[in-house]
Amino acid sequence: MSKFEIAVGSADDVQRMARWAGDEGWNPGNTDAYAFFAADPAGFLVGRLDGEPVTCISVVKYGQGFGFLGFYIARPVARGKGYGIQTWQAGMARLAGRNVGLDGVPAQQPNYRRSGFRLAWNNIRYEGPPPVGKPPAGVSLIDAQSVPFDRLAAFDRRFFSEARDSFLAAWITLPERAAMVALRDGKLAGFAVMRSCRTTSRVGPLFAESSDIAAALVSALAAKMGAKAVAIDVPDINKPGVALVEAAGMKPSFETARMYTGANPEVDHAGLFGVTSFELG
């Protein structure tokens, strides 16, 4: 009889999970897995069938009351046999008692609802030529690595429900990416990261106090990275964000539902022009 076991994964397993996500068409960044692992090294579960990895899920803890679920994958050989739901149950058990968020692909959304998740908004991946723009008057753009980290982390907290310092430190410094902030009167008014991916380079996060600042950040990052096309995962509740990417000629290519088991976290939705990642929120 085949033996199926679920256990915490290794750093190498997280790299494999990212490759599997690429196979599913999710297009993670080439070096994203290093930041994911830094966020919560015990938050990545792998299901093995007779010793071979066939399922996975990430269940990353943030603070004392929040968690984010991602990387829920069953390889084709393991589908329809109950291994996926066992992996799901193990993941949810790790986040018991927390408000759990996820970005659900359309095919799985009915299952997520049955598990107690409810829709907050939809994230739409737009791909195409990057917006072109210069910073508005009084705003300057600089490398995010030159900003005192406590200031950057505080700005990030406006748009994400909990502190995520270990993740953020890796996210802005890993290879194959660039990170920039916008400053107005010495205060942060925007923050964005672009990273190389298997296919189109992706921008996330994209936080900004106005669509003009968001456009300037993406335009500057694309120039720095030499990206002729970019992808941004835009919350559909941010109408100026949708208008920005559509005006640039970007087209929808992928969609997920941002869902939570509890109340929607109180964040600055008006400045959330692009989510950081589908895997960790």
FIMI-226415 format. One record per residue (C-alpha): residue number from 1; chain; x, y, z. Coordinates in Angstrom, 1 decimal, always signed. Layout:
<recs>
(rec NUM, "A", (X, Y, Z))
...
</recs>
This chain:
<recs>
(rec 1, "A", (+0.0, +0.0, +0.0))
(rec 2, "A", (+1.2, +3.5, -0.9))
(rec 3, "A", (+2.3, +5.7, +2.0))
(rec 4, "A", (+1.4, +9.4, +2.0))
(rec 5, "A", (+3.0, +11.7, +4.6))
(rec 6, "A", (+2.8, +15.5, +5.1))
(rec 7, "A", (+5.7, +17.3, +6.8))
(rec 8, "A", (+7.4, +20.7, +7.0))
(rec 9, "A", (+9.5, +21.3, +3.9))
(rec 10, "A", (+13.1, +22.3, +3.5))
(rec 11, "A", (+14.5, +25.4, +1.7))
(rec 12, "A", (+15.0, +23.1, -1.3))
(rec 13, "A", (+11.3, +22.1, -1.1))
(rec 14, "A", (+10.3, +25.8, -1.3))
(rec 15, "A", (+12.3, +26.2, -4.4))
(rec 16, "A", (+10.5, +23.2, -5.9))
(rec 17, "A", (+7.1, +24.7, -4.9))
(rec 18, "A", (+8.0, +27.8, -6.9))
(rec 19, "A", (+8.9, +25.6, -9.9))
(rec 20, "A", (+5.6, +23.9, -9.6))
(rec 21, "A", (+3.8, +27.2, -9.4))
(rec 22, "A", (+5.6, +28.1, -12.6))
(rec 23, "A", (+4.3, +24.9, -14.2))
(rec 24, "A", (+0.8, +26.0, -13.2))
(rec 25, "A", (+1.2, +29.3, -15.1))
(rec 26, "A", (+1.4, +31.5, -12.0))
(rec 27, "A", (+4.8, +33.0, -13.1))
(rec 28, "A", (+6.5, +33.5, -9.7))
(rec 29, "A", (+9.7, +35.6, -9.6))
(rec 30, "A", (+13.0, +33.8, -10.2))
(rec 31, "A", (+14.2, +34.5, -6.7))
(rec 32, "A", (+10.9, +34.9, -4.8))
(rec 33, "A", (+11.3, +31.6, -3.0))
(rec 34, "A", (+14.2, +32.9, -0.9))
(rec 35, "A", (+12.0, +35.7, +0.5))
(rec 36, "A", (+9.1, +33.3, +1.0))
(rec 37, "A", (+11.2, +31.0, +3.1))
(rec 38, "A", (+12.6, +33.8, +5.2))
(rec 39, "A", (+9.1, +34.9, +6.1))
(rec 40, "A", (+8.2, +31.7, +8.0))
(rec 41, "A", (+10.6, +28.8, +7.4))
(rec 42, "A", (+8.2, +26.3, +9.0))
(rec 43, "A", (+5.2, +27.5, +7.0))
(rec 44, "A", (+5.7, +25.3, +3.9))
(rec 45, "A", (+4.2, +21.8, +3.9))
(rec 46, "A", (+5.0, +19.0, +1.4))
(rec 47, "A", (+3.0, +15.8, +0.9))
(rec 48, "A", (+5.1, +12.8, -0.2))
(rec 49, "A", (+3.8, +9.7, -1.7))
(rec 50, "A", (+6.2, +6.8, -1.1))
(rec 51, "A", (+8.9, +9.5, -0.5))
(rec 52, "A", (+8.2, +11.5, -3.7))
(rec 53, "A", (+6.8, +15.0, -3.3))
(rec 54, "A", (+3.4, +15.3, -4.9))
(rec 55, "A", (+1.5, +18.0, -3.0))
(rec 56, "A", (+2.3, +21.3, -1.2))
(rec 57, "A", (+0.8, +24.3, +0.5))
(rec 58, "A", (+2.2, +27.4, +2.2))
(rec 59, "A", (+0.6, +28.5, +5.5))
(rec 60, "A", (+2.7, +31.5, +6.6))
(rec 61, "A", (+2.0, +33.1, +10.0))
(rec 62, "A", (+2.0, +36.8, +10.5))
(rec 63, "A", (+1.9, +38.3, +13.9))
(rec 64, "A", (-0.4, +36.7, +16.5))
(rec 65, "A", (-3.7, +36.6, +14.5))
(rec 66, "A", (-3.2, +36.5, +10.8))
(rec 67, "A", (-2.0, +33.9, +8.3))
(rec 68, "A", (-1.8, +33.6, +4.5))
(rec 69, "A", (-2.3, +30.4, +2.5))
(rec 70, "A", (-0.8, +29.8, -0.9))
(rec 71, "A", (+1.1, +27.3, -3.1))
(rec 72, "A", (-1.8, +24.9, -2.8))
(rec 73, "A", (-0.8, +22.4, -5.5))
(rec 74, "A", (-1.3, +18.7, -6.2))
(rec 75, "A", (+0.8, +17.4, -9.1))
(rec 76, "A", (-1.2, +15.7, -11.8))
(rec 77, "A", (-0.2, +12.2, -10.6))
(rec 78, "A", (-1.7, +12.9, -7.2))
(rec 79, "A", (-5.0, +14.5, -8.2))
(rec 80, "A", (-8.4, +12.9, -7.5))
(rec 81, "A", (-7.0, +10.6, -4.8))
(rec 82, "A", (-7.6, +12.7, -1.6))
(rec 83, "A", (-4.0, +13.8, -1.2))
(rec 84, "A", (-4.7, +17.4, -1.9))
(rec 85, "A", (-7.5, +17.8, +0.6))
(rec 86, "A", (-5.3, +16.1, +3.3))
(rec 87, "A", (-2.6, +18.7, +2.6))
(rec 88, "A", (-5.2, +21.4, +2.8))
(rec 89, "A", (-6.4, +20.2, +6.1))
(rec 90, "A", (-2.9, +20.0, +7.5))
(rec 91, "A", (-2.2, +23.6, +6.3))
(rec 92, "A", (-5.4, +25.0, +7.8))
(rec 93, "A", (-4.6, +23.2, +11.1))
(rec 94, "A", (-1.4, +25.2, +11.3))
(rec 95, "A", (-3.3, +28.4, +11.0))
(rec 96, "A", (-6.1, +27.5, +13.4))
(rec 97, "A", (-7.5, +30.4, +15.3))
(rec 98, "A", (-6.2, +33.0, +12.8))
(rec 99, "A", (-7.8, +35.1, +10.2))
(rec 100, "A", (-6.6, +33.4, +7.0))
(rec 101, "A", (-6.2, +35.1, +3.6))
(rec 102, "A", (-5.6, +33.6, +0.2))
(rec 103, "A", (-5.7, +34.4, -3.5))
(rec 104, "A", (-7.9, +31.7, -5.0))
(rec 105, "A", (-7.9, +30.6, -8.6))
(rec 106, "A", (-11.4, +30.5, -10.2))
(rec 107, "A", (-11.5, +26.7, -10.3))
(rec 108, "A", (-11.0, +26.4, -6.5))
(rec 109, "A", (-13.1, +29.2, -5.2))
(rec 110, "A", (-16.2, +27.1, -4.5))
(rec 111, "A", (-14.1, +24.8, -2.4))
(rec 112, "A", (-12.6, +27.7, -0.5))
(rec 113, "A", (-16.1, +29.1, +0.3))
(rec 114, "A", (-17.1, +25.7, +1.7))
(rec 115, "A", (-14.0, +25.9, +3.9))
(rec 116, "A", (-15.2, +29.2, +5.4))
(rec 117, "A", (-13.5, +31.8, +3.1))
(rec 118, "A", (-15.4, +34.7, +1.7))
(rec 119, "A", (-14.7, +37.1, -1.1))
(rec 120, "A", (-13.0, +40.5, -0.3))
(rec 121, "A", (-12.1, +41.5, -3.9))
(rec 122, "A", (-10.7, +40.2, -7.1))
(rec 123, "A", (-7.1, +40.6, -8.2))
(rec 124, "A", (-6.6, +40.9, -11.9))
(rec 125, "A", (-3.2, +40.4, -13.5))
(rec 126, "A", (-2.7, +42.9, -16.2))
(rec 127, "A", (+0.2, +42.4, -18.7))
(rec 128, "A", (+1.6, +44.6, -21.3))
(rec 129, "A", (+3.7, +47.7, -21.9))
(rec 130, "A", (+4.5, +49.5, -18.6))
(rec 131, "A", (+2.8, +52.9, -17.8))
(rec 132, "A", (+5.0, +55.8, -18.8))
(rec 133, "A", (+5.2, +58.7, -16.5))
(rec 134, "A", (+7.5, +61.0, -14.5))
(rec 135, "A", (+7.1, +61.8, -10.8))
(rec 136, "A", (+4.7, +64.6, -10.1))
(rec 137, "A", (+6.1, +67.9, -8.9))
(rec 138, "A", (+7.7, +67.7, -5.5))
(rec 139, "A", (+8.1, +63.9, -5.7))
(rec 140, "A", (+11.5, +62.1, -6.2))
(rec 141, "A", (+12.3, +58.4, -6.7))
(rec 142, "A", (+15.2, +56.6, -5.0))
(rec 143, "A", (+16.4, +53.1, -4.5))
(rec 144, "A", (+14.4, +51.4, -1.6))
(rec 145, "A", (+17.6, +50.0, -0.2))
(rec 146, "A", (+18.8, +53.5, +0.7))
(rec 147, "A", (+15.8, +54.2, +2.9))
(rec 148, "A", (+16.0, +53.4, +6.7))
(rec 149, "A", (+14.3, +50.1, +7.0))
(rec 150, "A", (+12.0, +51.1, +9.9))
(rec 151, "A", (+10.5, +53.8, +7.7))
(rec 152, "A", (+10.0, +51.3, +4.8))
(rec 153, "A", (+8.5, +48.7, +7.1))
(rec 154, "A", (+6.1, +51.3, +8.6))
(rec 155, "A", (+5.0, +52.3, +5.1))
(rec 156, "A", (+4.4, +48.7, +4.1))
(rec 157, "A", (+2.2, +48.3, +7.2))
(rec 158, "A", (-0.3, +50.8, +5.7))
(rec 159, "A", (-1.1, +48.3, +3.0))
(rec 160, "A", (-0.6, +44.9, +4.6))
(rec 161, "A", (-2.3, +43.6, +7.7))
(rec 162, "A", (+0.8, +42.7, +9.8))
(rec 163, "A", (+4.5, +43.4, +10.1))
(rec 164, "A", (+6.5, +41.2, +7.7))
(rec 165, "A", (+10.0, +42.5, +8.3))
(rec 166, "A", (+12.0, +39.3, +7.5))
(rec 167, "A", (+10.1, +38.9, +4.2))
(rec 168, "A", (+10.4, +42.6, +3.3))
(rec 169, "A", (+14.1, +42.7, +3.9))
(rec 170, "A", (+14.7, +39.8, +1.5))
(rec 171, "A", (+12.1, +41.1, -1.0))
(rec 172, "A", (+14.0, +44.3, -1.7))
(rec 173, "A", (+17.5, +42.9, -1.7))
(rec 174, "A", (+17.4, +39.7, -3.6))
(rec 175, "A", (+19.0, +39.4, -7.1))
(rec 176, "A", (+17.1, +39.8, -10.3))
(rec 177, "A", (+14.9, +42.7, -9.0))
(rec 178, "A", (+14.8, +46.4, -8.3))
(rec 179, "A", (+13.0, +48.3, -5.5))
(rec 180, "A", (+12.2, +52.0, -5.5))
(rec 181, "A", (+10.3, +54.4, -3.2))
(rec 182, "A", (+8.7, +57.8, -3.9))
(rec 183, "A", (+9.5, +60.6, -1.5))
(rec 184, "A", (+7.4, +63.8, -1.0))
(rec 185, "A", (+8.7, +66.3, +1.5))
(rec 186, "A", (+11.0, +63.7, +2.9))
(rec 187, "A", (+8.1, +61.2, +3.6))
(rec 188, "A", (+7.4, +58.0, +1.7))
(rec 189, "A", (+4.6, +58.4, -0.8))
(rec 190, "A", (+5.1, +55.2, -2.8))
(rec 191, "A", (+6.9, +51.8, -2.9))
(rec 192, "A", (+7.3, +49.3, -5.6))
(rec 193, "A", (+9.4, +46.2, -6.5))
(rec 194, "A", (+9.9, +44.7, -9.9))
(rec 195, "A", (+11.4, +41.2, -10.3))
(rec 196, "A", (+12.4, +39.0, -13.2))
(rec 197, "A", (+10.2, +36.0, -13.7))
(rec 198, "A", (+9.9, +32.9, -15.9))
(rec 199, "A", (+8.0, +35.0, -18.4))
(rec 200, "A", (+6.8, +38.6, -18.0))
(rec 201, "A", (+8.5, +40.6, -15.2))
(rec 202, "A", (+6.2, +41.3, -12.4))
(rec 203, "A", (+5.6, +44.4, -10.2))
(rec 204, "A", (+4.6, +43.9, -6.6))
(rec 205, "A", (+4.0, +45.5, -4.3))
(rec 206, "A", (+2.8, +48.7, -5.9))
(rec 207, "A", (+1.8, +51.1, -3.2))
(rec 208, "A", (+1.3, +54.7, -3.9))
(rec 209, "A", (-0.6, +57.8, -2.7))
(rec 210, "A", (-1.7, +58.6, -6.3))
(rec 211, "A", (-1.9, +57.0, -9.7))
(rec 212, "A", (+0.7, +59.5, -11.0))
(rec 213, "A", (+3.2, +58.2, -8.4))
(rec 214, "A", (+2.3, +54.6, -9.2))
(rec 215, "A", (+2.9, +55.2, -12.9))
(rec 216, "A", (+6.2, +56.9, -12.2))
(rec 217, "A", (+7.4, +54.0, -10.0))
(rec 218, "A", (+6.5, +51.4, -12.6))
(rec 219, "A", (+8.0, +53.4, -15.5))
(rec 220, "A", (+11.3, +53.9, -13.6))
(rec 221, "A", (+11.5, +50.3, -12.6))
(rec 222, "A", (+10.9, +49.1, -16.1))
(rec 223, "A", (+13.6, +51.4, -17.4))
(rec 224, "A", (+16.0, +50.1, -14.7))
(rec 225, "A", (+15.3, +46.5, -15.4))
(rec 226, "A", (+15.0, +46.9, -19.2))
(rec 227, "A", (+11.5, +45.4, -19.2))
(rec 228, "A", (+9.5, +46.0, -22.3))
(rec 229, "A", (+6.4, +44.3, -20.8))
(rec 230, "A", (+5.3, +44.0, -17.1))
(rec 231, "A", (+2.6, +42.2, -15.1))
(rec 232, "A", (+0.8, +43.8, -12.2))
(rec 233, "A", (-1.8, +42.1, -10.0))
(rec 234, "A", (-4.4, +44.9, -9.5))
(rec 235, "A", (-7.2, +44.8, -6.9))
(rec 236, "A", (-10.4, +45.5, -8.8))
(rec 237, "A", (-11.6, +47.7, -6.0))
(rec 238, "A", (-8.9, +50.2, -6.8))
(rec 239, "A", (-10.6, +51.9, -9.8))
(rec 240, "A", (-7.8, +54.4, -10.4))
(rec 241, "A", (-5.4, +51.4, -10.5))
(rec 242, "A", (-7.4, +49.6, -13.1))
(rec 243, "A", (-7.7, +52.8, -15.1))
(rec 244, "A", (-3.9, +53.3, -15.0))
(rec 245, "A", (-3.0, +49.9, -16.4))
(rec 246, "A", (-5.8, +49.9, -19.0))
(rec 247, "A", (-4.7, +53.4, -20.2))
(rec 248, "A", (-1.2, +52.0, -20.7))
(rec 249, "A", (-2.6, +49.3, -23.0))
(rec 250, "A", (-2.1, +46.4, -20.5))
(rec 251, "A", (-4.6, +43.5, -20.8))
(rec 252, "A", (-6.0, +41.1, -18.2))
(rec 253, "A", (-4.4, +37.7, -18.3))
(rec 254, "A", (-5.1, +36.0, -15.0))
(rec 255, "A", (-7.5, +36.5, -12.1))
(rec 256, "A", (-7.7, +35.4, -8.5))
(rec 257, "A", (-10.1, +36.1, -5.6))
(rec 258, "A", (-8.7, +37.6, -2.4))
(rec 259, "A", (-10.6, +35.8, +0.3))
(rec 260, "A", (-10.5, +35.8, +4.1))
(rec 261, "A", (-12.0, +33.6, +6.8))
(rec 262, "A", (-12.5, +36.6, +9.1))
(rec 263, "A", (-13.0, +40.3, +8.6))
(rec 264, "A", (-11.2, +42.1, +5.9))
(rec 265, "A", (-7.9, +43.6, +7.3))
(rec 266, "A", (-8.0, +47.3, +7.7))
(rec 267, "A", (-5.5, +48.6, +5.1))
(rec 268, "A", (-5.1, +51.5, +2.7))
(rec 269, "A", (-7.0, +50.1, -0.3))
(rec 270, "A", (-6.9, +53.4, -2.1))
(rec 271, "A", (-3.1, +53.2, -2.3))
(rec 272, "A", (-3.0, +49.5, -3.1))
(rec 273, "A", (-2.3, +49.6, -6.8))
(rec 274, "A", (-0.7, +46.1, -6.9))
(rec 275, "A", (-0.5, +43.2, -4.4))
(rec 276, "A", (+2.9, +41.9, -3.4))
(rec 277, "A", (+2.4, +38.2, -4.3))
(rec 278, "A", (-0.4, +35.6, -4.7))
(rec 279, "A", (+1.6, +33.2, -2.5))
(rec 280, "A", (+2.2, +35.2, +0.7))
(rec 281, "A", (-0.2, +38.1, +0.2))
</recs>
